[in-house]
Amino acid sequence: MNFQPLGKRVLIKKVEEANTTSSGIIIPDNAQEKPSKGEVVAVSSEVSELSCGDIVVFGKFSGNEISLQGEKFLVLDTDDIFGIVK
């Protein structure tokens, strides 16, 4: 994939949440919350605190969704990222 974010932005691949509860109840797609975790797959040259492979937490309604080679990604401004999951 050839996508280079510009400015202070990163490209995120969403980490999908499980669609069943711990007791086995299936949660329909329309009742699931929008994922707020993702893996950084591309970083702008202006961003030094994140690198590819980092798992980050971001606002539920942040970023712009794009489709690249049939996969969905988010382009996020670094101000919309709350932190890195270690």
Helices and strands as residue ranges (DSSP letters): E 9-14, G 29-31, E 37-43, E 55-58, E 64-68, E 71-77, G 78-80, E 81-85
